[in-house]
């Protein structure tokens, strides 16, 4: 696996961690929707960066 691909996979792992935090916050007794929205937005950005890097050389 190329270095660029490995770095892209790290972005995907970070997105997964952010989604995990969002799930945990959602399951709280009194979830803070602002926190959840921020975590999901962060995950979306990381996934977009992953797609840009990982699929950069794919037609």
CHARMM internal coordinates of N, CA and C (Angstrom, degrees):
IC EDIT
DIST 1 N 1 CA 1.4503
DIST 1 CA 1 C 1.5236
ANGL 1 N 1 CA 1 C 108.30
DIST 1 C 2 N 1.3196
ANGL 1 CA 1 C 2 N 115.27
DIHE 1 N 1 CA 1 C 2 N 134.78
DIST 2 N 2 CA 1.4598
ANGL 1 C 2 N 2 CA 120.69
DIHE 1 CA 1 C 2 N 2 CA -179.23
DIST 2 CA 2 C 1.5287
ANGL 2 N 2 CA 2 C 110.23
DIHE 1 C 2 N 2 CA 2 C -71.39
DIST 2 C 3 N 1.3243
ANGL 2 CA 2 C 3 N 114.62
DIHE 2 N 2 CA 2 C 3 N 156.27
DIST 3 N 3 CA 1.4617
ANGL 2 C 3 N 3 CA 120.55
DIHE 2 CA 2 C 3 N 3 CA 179.44
DIST 3 CA 3 C 1.5289
ANGL 3 N 3 CA 3 C 110.71
DIHE 2 C 3 N 3 CA 3 C -57.94
DIST 3 C 4 N 1.3234
ANGL 3 CA 3 C 4 N 116.75
DIHE 3 N 3 CA 3 C 4 N -42.40
DIST 4 N 4 CA 1.4679
ANGL 3 C 4 N 4 CA 120.93
DIHE 3 CA 3 C 4 N 4 CA -179.97
DIST 4 CA 4 C 1.5305
ANGL 4 N 4 CA 4 C 110.68
DIHE 3 C 4 N 4 CA 4 C -60.05
DIST 4 C 5 N 1.3199
ANGL 4 CA 4 C 5 N 117.05
DIHE 4 N 4 CA 4 C 5 N -39.83
DIST 5 N 5 CA 1.4637
ANGL 4 C 5 N 5 CA 121.02
DIHE 4 CA 4 C 5 N 5 CA 178.35
DIST 5 CA 5 C 1.5243
ANGL 5 N 5 CA 5 C 111.04
DIHE 4 C 5 N 5 CA 5 C -66.96
DIST 5 C 6 N 1.3271
ANGL 5 CA 5 C 6 N 116.46
DIHE 5 N 5 CA 5 C 6 N -40.15
DIST 6 N 6 CA 1.4688
ANGL 5 C 6 N 6 CA 120.21
DIHE 5 CA 5 C 6 N 6 CA 178.43
DIST 6 CA 6 C 1.5245
ANGL 6 N 6 CA 6 C 111.37
DIHE 5 C 6 N 6 CA 6 C -62.94
DIST 6 C 7 N 1.3214
ANGL 6 CA 6 C 7 N 115.99
DIHE 6 N 6 CA 6 C 7 N -41.86
DIST 7 N 7 CA 1.4585
ANGL 6 C 7 N 7 CA 119.98
DIHE 6 CA 6 C 7 N 7 CA 178.52
DIST 7 CA 7 C 1.5258
ANGL 7 N 7 CA 7 C 110.66
DIHE 6 C 7 N 7 CA 7 C -65.20
DIST 7 C 8 N 1.3223
ANGL 7 CA 7 C 8 N 116.26
DIHE 7 N 7 CA 7 C 8 N -37.95
DIST 8 N 8 CA 1.4625
ANGL 7 C 8 N 8 CA 120.24
DIHE 7 CA 7 C 8 N 8 CA 178.01
DIST 8 CA 8 C 1.5272
ANGL 8 N 8 CA 8 C 110.61
DIHE 7 C 8 N 8 CA 8 C -64.31
DIST 8 C 9 N 1.3232
ANGL 8 CA 8 C 9 N 116.58
DIHE 8 N 8 CA 8 C 9 N -40.59
DIST 9 N 9 CA 1.4616
ANGL 8 C 9 N 9 CA 120.49
DIHE 8 CA 8 C 9 N 9 CA 179.67
DIST 9 CA 9 C 1.5255
ANGL 9 N 9 CA 9 C 110.36
DIHE 8 C 9 N 9 CA 9 C -64.35
DIST 9 C 10 N 1.3225
ANGL 9 CA 9 C 10 N 117.29
DIHE 9 N 9 CA 9 C 10 N -33.52
DIST 10 N 10 CA 1.4643
ANGL 9 C 10 N 10 CA 120.22
DIHE 9 CA 9 C 10 N 10 CA 176.01
DIST 10 CA 10 C 1.5264
ANGL 10 N 10 CA 10 C 110.56
DIHE 9 C 10 N 10 CA 10 C -62.51
DIST 10 C 11 N 1.3312
ANGL 10 CA 10 C 11 N 116.96
DIHE 10 N 10 CA 10 C 11 N -37.22
DIST 11 N 11 CA 1.4586
ANGL 10 C 11 N 11 CA 120.01
DIHE 10 CA 10 C 11 N 11 CA 176.41
DIST 11 CA 11 C 1.5233
ANGL 11 N 11 CA 11 C 110.75
DIHE 10 C 11 N 11 CA 11 C -62.49
DIST 11 C 12 N 1.3124
ANGL 11 CA 11 C 12 N 116.05
DIHE 11 N 11 CA 11 C 12 N -40.49
DIST 12 N 12 CA 1.4567
ANGL 11 C 12 N 12 CA 120.77
DIHE 11 CA 11 C 12 N 12 CA 178.95
DIST 12 CA 12 C 1.5311
ANGL 12 N 12 CA 12 C 110.54
DIHE 11 C 12 N 12 CA 12 C -65.08
DIST 12 C 13 N 1.3231
ANGL 12 CA 12 C 13 N 116.61
DIHE 12 N 12 CA 12 C 13 N -39.25
DIST 13 N 13 CA 1.4636
ANGL 12 C 13 N 13 CA 120.67
DIHE 12 CA 12 C 13 N 13 CA 177.38
DIST 13 CA 13 C 1.5264
ANGL 13 N 13 CA 13 C 110.85
DIHE 12 C 13 N 13 CA 13 C -64.68
DIST 13 C 14 N 1.3174
ANGL 13 CA 13 C 14 N 116.86
DIHE 13 N 13 CA 13 C 14 N -39.36
DIST 14 N 14 CA 1.4613
ANGL 13 C 14 N 14 CA 120.36
DIHE 13 CA 13 C 14 N 14 CA 177.57
DIST 14 CA 14 C 1.5259
ANGL 14 N 14 CA 14 C 110.43
DIHE 13 C 14 N 14 CA 14 C -65.08
DIST 14 C 15 N 1.3191
ANGL 14 CA 14 C 15 N 117.36
DIHE 14 N 14 CA 14 C 15 N -39.81
DIST 15 N 15 CA 1.4639
ANGL 14 C 15 N 15 CA 121.22
DIHE 14 CA 14 C 15 N 15 CA 177.65
DIST 15 CA 15 C 1.5291
ANGL 15 N 15 CA 15 C 109.85
DIHE 14 C 15 N 15 CA 15 C -62.38
DIST 15 C 16 N 1.3111
ANGL 15 CA 15 C 16 N 116.27
DIHE 15 N 15 CA 15 C 16 N -41.35
DIST 16 N 16 CA 1.4593
ANGL 15 C 16 N 16 CA 120.93
DIHE 15 CA 15 C 16 N 16 CA 178.26
DIST 16 CA 16 C 1.5292
ANGL 16 N 16 CA 16 C 110.80
DIHE 15 C 16 N 16 CA 16 C -61.59
DIST 16 C 17 N 1.3190
ANGL 16 CA 16 C 17 N 116.48
DIHE 16 N 16 CA 16 C 17 N -41.28
DIST 17 N 17 CA 1.4660
ANGL 16 C 17 N 17 CA 120.76
DIHE 16 CA 16 C 17 N 17 CA 178.76
DIST 17 CA 17 C 1.5279
ANGL 17 N 17 CA 17 C 110.75
DIHE 16 C 17 N 17 CA 17 C -64.13
DIST 17 C 18 N 1.3288
ANGL 17 CA 17 C 18 N 116.83
DIHE 17 N 17 CA 17 C 18 N -41.01
DIST 18 N 18 CA 1.4653
ANGL 17 C 18 N 18 CA 120.75
DIHE 17 CA 17 C 18 N 18 CA 178.80
DIST 18 CA 18 C 1.5326
ANGL 18 N 18 CA 18 C 110.16
DIHE 17 C 18 N 18 CA 18 C -64.13
DIST 18 C 19 N 1.3251
ANGL 18 CA 18 C 19 N 116.43
DIHE 18 N 18 CA 18 C 19 N -41.49
DIST 19 N 19 CA 1.4683
ANGL 18 C 19 N 19 CA 119.39
DIHE 18 CA 18 C 19 N 19 CA 177.96
DIST 19 CA 19 C 1.5249
ANGL 19 N 19 CA 19 C 110.96
DIHE 18 C 19 N 19 CA 19 C -65.16
DIST 19 C 20 N 1.3169
ANGL 19 CA 19 C 20 N 116.71
DIHE 19 N 19 CA 19 C 20 N -36.59
DIST 20 N 20 CA 1.4665
ANGL 19 C 20 N 20 CA 120.57
DIHE 19 CA 19 C 20 N 20 CA 176.25
DIST 20 CA 20 C 1.5188
ANGL 20 N 20 CA 20 C 111.38
DIHE 19 C 20 N 20 CA 20 C -61.75
DIST 20 C 21 N 1.3318
ANGL 20 CA 20 C 21 N 116.29
DIHE 20 N 20 CA 20 C 21 N -42.58
DIST 21 N 21 CA 1.4662
ANGL 20 C 21 N 21 CA 120.25
DIHE 20 CA 20 C 21 N 21 CA 177.06
DIST 21 CA 21 C 1.5206
ANGL 21 N 21 CA 21 C 110.50
DIHE 20 C 21 N 21 CA 21 C -63.55
DIST 21 C 22 N 1.3311
ANGL 21 CA 21 C 22 N 116.68
DIHE 21 N 21 CA 21 C 22 N -40.08
DIST 22 N 22 CA 1.4645
ANGL 21 C 22 N 22 CA 120.60
DIHE 21 CA 21 C 22 N 22 CA 178.62
DIST 22 CA 22 C 1.5281
ANGL 22 N 22 CA 22 C 110.76
DIHE 21 C 22 N 22 CA 22 C -62.92
DIST 22 C 23 N 1.3180
ANGL 22 CA 22 C 23 N 116.90
DIHE 22 N 22 CA 22 C 23 N -41.70
DIST 23 N 23 CA 1.4651
ANGL 22 C 23 N 23 CA 120.69
DIHE 22 CA 22 C 23 N 23 CA 178.00
DIST 23 CA 23 C 1.5219
ANGL 23 N 23 CA 23 C 109.75
DIHE 22 C 23 N 23 CA 23 C -62.77
DIST 23 C 24 N 1.3208
ANGL 23 CA 23 C 24 N 117.12
DIHE 23 N 23 CA 23 C 24 N -45.37
DIST 24 N 24 CA 1.4695
ANGL 23 C 24 N 24 CA 120.57
DIHE 23 CA 23 C 24 N 24 CA 179.47
DIST 24 CA 24 C 1.5202
ANGL 24 N 24 CA 24 C 110.85
DIHE 23 C 24 N 24 CA 24 C -60.04
DIST 24 C 25 N 1.3174
ANGL 24 CA 24 C 25 N 117.09
DIHE 24 N 24 CA 24 C 25 N -43.29
DIST 25 N 25 CA 1.4606
ANGL 24 C 25 N 25 CA 120.55
DIHE 24 CA 24 C 25 N 25 CA 179.27
DIST 25 CA 25 C 1.5286
ANGL 25 N 25 CA 25 C 110.36
DIHE 24 C 25 N 25 CA 25 C -64.84
DIST 25 C 26 N 1.3220
ANGL 25 CA 25 C 26 N 116.67
DIHE 25 N 25 CA 25 C 26 N -38.57
DIST 26 N 26 CA 1.4644
ANGL 25 C 26 N 26 CA 121.06
DIHE 25 CA 25 C 26 N 26 CA 179.74
DIST 26 CA 26 C 1.5202
ANGL 26 N 26 CA 26 C 111.16
DIHE 25 C 26 N 26 CA 26 C -62.56
DIST 26 C 27 N 1.3154
ANGL 26 CA 26 C 27 N 116.43
DIHE 26 N 26 CA 26 C 27 N -34.15
DIST 27 N 27 CA 1.4601
ANGL 26 C 27 N 27 CA 121.14
DIHE 26 CA 26 C 27 N 27 CA -177.08
DIST 27 CA 27 C 1.5294
ANGL 27 N 27 CA 27 C 113.26
DIHE 26 C 27 N 27 CA 27 C -82.50
DIST 27 C 28 N 1.3283
ANGL 27 CA 27 C 28 N 117.86
DIHE 27 N 27 CA 27 C 28 N -3.47
DIST 28 N 28 CA 1.4618
ANGL 27 C 28 N 28 CA 121.49
DIHE 27 CA 27 C 28 N 28 CA 178.39
DIST 28 CA 28 C 1.5278
ANGL 28 N 28 CA 28 C 110.24
DIHE 27 C 28 N 28 CA 28 C -65.10
DIST 28 C 29 N 1.3105
ANGL 28 CA 28 C 29 N 115.33
DIHE 28 N 28 CA 28 C 29 N 160.34
DIST 29 N 29 CA 1.4579
ANGL 28 C 29 N 29 CA 120.68
DIHE 28 CA 28 C 29 N 29 CA 177.88
DIST 29 CA 29 C 1.5193
ANGL 29 N 29 CA 29 C 111.29
DIHE 28 C 29 N 29 CA 29 C -59.92
DIST 29 C 30 N 1.3267
ANGL 29 CA 29 C 30 N 116.01
DIHE 29 N 29 CA 29 C 30 N -42.96
DIST 30 N 30 CA 1.4647
ANGL 29 C 30 N 30 CA 121.15
DIHE 29 CA 29 C 30 N 30 CA 177.57
DIST 30 CA 30 C 1.5266
ANGL 30 N 30 CA 30 C 108.81
DIHE 29 C 30 N 30 CA 30 C -129.61
DIST 30 C 31 N 1.3400
ANGL 30 CA 30 C 31 N 116.98
DIHE 30 N 30 CA 30 C 31 N 81.70
DIST 31 N 31 CA 1.4684
ANGL 30 C 31 N 31 CA 119.87
DIHE 30 CA 30 C 31 N 31 CA -176.82
DIST 31 CA 31 C 1.5264
ANGL 31 N 31 CA 31 C 111.81
DIHE 30 C 31 N 31 CA 31 C -66.21
DIST 31 C 32 N 1.3173
ANGL 31 CA 31 C 32 N 114.97
DIHE 31 N 31 CA 31 C 32 N 143.45
DIST 32 N 32 CA 1.4609
ANGL 31 C 32 N 32 CA 121.60
DIHE 31 CA 31 C 32 N 32 CA 176.84
DIST 32 CA 32 C 1.5312
ANGL 32 N 32 CA 32 C 107.45
DIHE 31 C 32 N 32 CA 32 C -94.39
DIST 32 C 33 N 1.3021
ANGL 32 CA 32 C 33 N 116.57
DIHE 32 N 32 CA 32 C 33 N 107.11
DIST 33 N 33 CA 1.4579
ANGL 32 C 33 N 33 CA 121.15
DIHE 32 CA 32 C 33 N 33 CA -175.99
DIST 33 CA 33 C 1.5239
ANGL 33 N 33 CA 33 C 112.47
DIHE 32 C 33 N 33 CA 33 C -62.91
DIST 33 C 34 N 1.3218
ANGL 33 CA 33 C 34 N 117.20
DIHE 33 N 33 CA 33 C 34 N -29.35
DIST 34 N 34 CA 1.4716
ANGL 33 C 34 N 34 CA 119.89
DIHE 33 CA 33 C 34 N 34 CA 177.94
DIST 34 CA 34 C 1.5229
ANGL 34 N 34 CA 34 C 110.44
DIHE 33 C 34 N 34 CA 34 C -64.92
DIST 34 C 35 N 1.3230
ANGL 34 CA 34 C 35 N 116.28
DIHE 34 N 34 CA 34 C 35 N -41.03
DIST 35 N 35 CA 1.4648
ANGL 34 C 35 N 35 CA 120.74
DIHE 34 CA 34 C 35 N 35 CA 178.36
DIST 35 CA 35 C 1.5236
ANGL 35 N 35 CA 35 C 109.97
DIHE 34 C 35 N 35 CA 35 C -65.41
DIST 35 C 36 N 1.3214
ANGL 35 CA 35 C 36 N 116.04
DIHE 35 N 35 CA 35 C 36 N -44.62
DIST 36 N 36 CA 1.4695
ANGL 35 C 36 N 36 CA 120.62
DIHE 35 CA 35 C 36 N 36 CA -179.86
DIST 36 CA 36 C 1.5271
ANGL 36 N 36 CA 36 C 110.21
DIHE 35 C 36 N 36 CA 36 C -61.38
DIST 36 C 37 N 1.3264
ANGL 36 CA 36 C 37 N 116.30
DIHE 36 N 36 CA 36 C 37 N -45.35
DIST 37 N 37 CA 1.4715
ANGL 36 C 37 N 37 CA 120.60
DIHE 36 CA 36 C 37 N 37 CA 179.92
DIST 37 CA 37 C 1.5337
ANGL 37 N 37 CA 37 C 110.23
DIHE 36 C 37 N 37 CA 37 C -60.45
DIST 37 C 38 N 1.3302
ANGL 37 CA 37 C 38 N 117.20
DIHE 37 N 37 CA 37 C 38 N -42.41
DIST 38 N 38 CA 1.4674
ANGL 37 C 38 N 38 CA 121.07
DIHE 37 CA 37 C 38 N 38 CA -179.82
DIST 38 CA 38 C 1.5296
ANGL 38 N 38 CA 38 C 111.17
DIHE 37 C 38 N 38 CA 38 C -65.48
DIST 38 C 39 N 1.3289
ANGL 38 CA 38 C 39 N 117.16
DIHE 38 N 38 CA 38 C 39 N -41.44
DIST 39 N 39 CA 1.4633
ANGL 38 C 39 N 39 CA 120.91
DIHE 38 CA 38 C 39 N 39 CA 179.49
DIST 39 CA 39 C 1.5309
ANGL 39 N 39 CA 39 C 111.04
DIHE 38 C 39 N 39 CA 39 C -65.39
DIST 39 C 40 N 1.3258
ANGL 39 CA 39 C 40 N 116.86
DIHE 39 N 39 CA 39 C 40 N -41.86
DIST 40 N 40 CA 1.4672
ANGL 39 C 40 N 40 CA 120.50
DIHE 39 CA 39 C 40 N 40 CA 179.44
DIST 40 CA 40 C 1.5325
ANGL 40 N 40 CA 40 C 110.14
DIHE 39 C 40 N 40 CA 40 C -67.46
DIST 40 C 41 N 1.3247
ANGL 40 CA 40 C 41 N 117.20
DIHE 40 N 40 CA 40 C 41 N -39.75
DIST 41 N 41 CA 1.4663
ANGL 40 C 41 N 41 CA 120.70
DIHE 40 CA 40 C 41 N 41 CA 177.75
DIST 41 CA 41 C 1.5220
ANGL 41 N 41 CA 41 C 110.27
DIHE 40 C 41 N 41 CA 41 C -62.32
DIST 41 C 42 N 1.3302
ANGL 41 CA 41 C 42 N 115.86
DIHE 41 N 41 CA 41 C 42 N -41.52
DIST 42 N 42 CA 1.4651
ANGL 41 C 42 N 42 CA 120.84
DIHE 41 CA 41 C 42 N 42 CA 177.17
DIST 42 CA 42 C 1.5245
ANGL 42 N 42 CA 42 C 110.73
DIHE 41 C 42 N 42 CA 42 C -60.51
DIST 42 C 43 N 1.3279
ANGL 42 CA 42 C 43 N 116.25
DIHE 42 N 42 CA 42 C 43 N -45.08
DIST 43 N 43 CA 1.4648
ANGL 42 C 43 N 43 CA 121.06
DIHE 42 CA 42 C 43 N 43 CA 179.80
DIST 43 CA 43 C 1.5239
ANGL 43 N 43 CA 43 C 110.72
DIHE 42 C 43 N 43 CA 43 C -62.41
DIST 43 C 44 N 1.3218
ANGL 43 CA 43 C 44 N 116.95
DIHE 43 N 43 CA 43 C 44 N -40.53
DIST 44 N 44 CA 1.4666
ANGL 43 C 44 N 44 CA 120.49
DIHE 43 CA 43 C 44 N 44 CA 178.33
DIST 44 CA 44 C 1.5255
ANGL 44 N 44 CA 44 C 110.99
DIHE 43 C 44 N 44 CA 44 C -60.62
DIST 44 C 45 N 1.3147
ANGL 44 CA 44 C 45 N 116.59
DIHE 44 N 44 CA 44 C 45 N -43.67
DIST 45 N 45 CA 1.4690
ANGL 44 C 45 N 45 CA 120.33
DIHE 44 CA 44 C 45 N 45 CA 179.12
DIST 45 CA 45 C 1.5204
ANGL 45 N 45 CA 45 C 111.19
DIHE 44 C 45 N 45 CA 45 C -63.34
DIST 45 C 46 N 1.3290
ANGL 45 CA 45 C 46 N 116.46
DIHE 45 N 45 CA 45 C 46 N -42.38
DIST 46 N 46 CA 1.4624
ANGL 45 C 46 N 46 CA 120.19
DIHE 45 CA 45 C 46 N 46 CA 179.41
DIST 46 CA 46 C 1.5221
ANGL 46 N 46 CA 46 C 111.12
DIHE 45 C 46 N 46 CA 46 C -64.49
DIST 46 C 47 N 1.3203
ANGL 46 CA 46 C 47 N 116.96
DIHE 46 N 46 CA 46 C 47 N -39.47
DIST 47 N 47 CA 1.4628
ANGL 46 C 47 N 47 CA 120.77
DIHE 46 CA 46 C 47 N 47 CA 178.59
DIST 47 CA 47 C 1.5269
ANGL 47 N 47 CA 47 C 110.32
DIHE 46 C 47 N 47 CA 47 C -66.23
DIST 47 C 48 N 1.3201
ANGL 47 CA 47 C 48 N 117.05
DIHE 47 N 47 CA 47 C 48 N -40.53
DIST 48 N 48 CA 1.4708
ANGL 47 C 48 N 48 CA 120.45
DIHE 47 CA 47 C 48 N 48 CA 177.65
DIST 48 CA 48 C 1.5267
ANGL 48 N 48 CA 48 C 110.50
DIHE 47 C 48 N 48 CA 48 C -62.54
DIST 48 C 49 N 1.3325
ANGL 48 CA 48 C 49 N 116.67
DIHE 48 N 48 CA 48 C 49 N -42.54
DIST 49 N 49 CA 1.4693
ANGL 48 C 49 N 49 CA 119.97
DIHE 48 CA 48 C 49 N 49 CA 177.30
DIST 49 CA 49 C 1.5170
ANGL 49 N 49 CA 49 C 110.76
DIHE 48 C 49 N 49 CA 49 C -63.73
DIST 49 C 50 N 1.3429
ANGL 49 CA 49 C 50 N 116.50
DIHE 49 N 49 CA 49 C 50 N -40.48
DIST 50 N 50 CA 1.4540
ANGL 49 C 50 N 50 CA 120.87
DIHE 49 CA 49 C 50 N 50 CA 177.27
DIST 50 CA 50 C 1.5231
ANGL 50 N 50 CA 50 C 110.37
DIHE 49 C 50 N 50 CA 50 C -58.30
DIST 50 C 51 N 1.3251
ANGL 50 CA 50 C 51 N 116.33
DIHE 50 N 50 CA 50 C 51 N -48.79
DIST 51 N 51 CA 1.4735
ANGL 50 C 51 N 51 CA 120.24
DIHE 50 CA 50 C 51 N 51 CA -179.08
DIST 51 CA 51 C 1.5239
ANGL 51 N 51 CA 51 C 111.12
DIHE 50 C 51 N 51 CA 51 C -60.50
DIST 51 C 52 N 1.3252
ANGL 51 CA 51 C 52 N 116.88
DIHE 51 N 51 CA 51 C 52 N -42.79
DIST 52 N 52 CA 1.4617
ANGL 51 C 52 N 52 CA 120.30
DIHE 51 CA 51 C 52 N 52 CA 179.51
DIST 52 CA 52 C 1.5208
ANGL 52 N 52 CA 52 C 111.85
DIHE 51 C 52 N 52 CA 52 C -60.69
DIST 52 C 53 N 1.3225
ANGL 52 CA 52 C 53 N 116.21
DIHE 52 N 52 CA 52 C 53 N -42.50
DIST 53 N 53 CA 1.4655
ANGL 52 C 53 N 53 CA 119.94
DIHE 52 CA 52 C 53 N 53 CA -177.14
DIST 53 CA 53 C 1.5282
ANGL 53 N 53 CA 53 C 112.28
DIHE 52 C 53 N 53 CA 53 C -78.86
DIST 53 C 54 N 1.3118
ANGL 53 CA 53 C 54 N 116.34
DIHE 53 N 53 CA 53 C 54 N -46.91
DIST 54 N 54 CA 1.4641
ANGL 53 C 54 N 54 CA 119.87
DIHE 53 CA 53 C 54 N 54 CA -172.17
DIST 54 CA 54 C 1.5239
ANGL 54 N 54 CA 54 C 112.64
DIHE 53 C 54 N 54 CA 54 C -71.53
DIST 54 C 55 N 1.3289
ANGL 54 CA 54 C 55 N 115.86
DIHE 54 N 54 CA 54 C 55 N -36.36
DIST 55 N 55 CA 1.4564
ANGL 54 C 55 N 55 CA 120.10
DIHE 54 CA 54 C 55 N 55 CA -177.33
DIST 55 CA 55 C 1.5275
ANGL 55 N 55 CA 55 C 112.36
DIHE 54 C 55 N 55 CA 55 C -103.31
DIST 55 C 56 N 1.3271
ANGL 55 CA 55 C 56 N 117.79
DIHE 55 N 55 CA 55 C 56 N 16.99
DIST 56 N 56 CA 1.4570
ANGL 55 C 56 N 56 CA 122.60
DIHE 55 CA 55 C 56 N 56 CA -176.29
DIST 56 CA 56 C 1.5323
ANGL 56 N 56 CA 56 C 112.33
DIHE 55 C 56 N 56 CA 56 C -59.28
DIST 56 C 57 N 1.3142
ANGL 56 CA 56 C 57 N 117.20
DIHE 56 N 56 CA 56 C 57 N -39.95
DIST 57 N 57 CA 1.4647
ANGL 56 C 57 N 57 CA 119.74
DIHE 56 CA 56 C 57 N 57 CA -176.36
DIST 57 CA 57 C 1.5224
ANGL 57 N 57 CA 57 C 113.39
DIHE 56 C 57 N 57 CA 57 C -97.67
DIST 57 C 58 N 1.3359
ANGL 57 CA 57 C 58 N 116.82
DIHE 57 N 57 CA 57 C 58 N 12.31
DIST 58 N 58 CA 1.4629
ANGL 57 C 58 N 58 CA 121.91
DIHE 57 CA 57 C 58 N 58 CA 178.88
DIST 58 CA 58 C 1.5327
ANGL 58 N 58 CA 58 C 108.83
DIHE 57 C 58 N 58 CA 58 C -95.83
DIST 58 C 59 N 1.3250
ANGL 58 CA 58 C 59 N 117.20
DIHE 58 N 58 CA 58 C 59 N 131.68
DIST 59 N 59 CA 1.4751
ANGL 58 C 59 N 59 CA 119.54
DIHE 58 CA 58 C 59 N 59 CA -178.95
DIST 59 CA 59 C 1.5149
ANGL 59 N 59 CA 59 C 112.46
DIHE 58 C 59 N 59 CA 59 C -67.46
END
COOR INIT
IC SEED 1 N 1 CA 1 C
IC BUILD
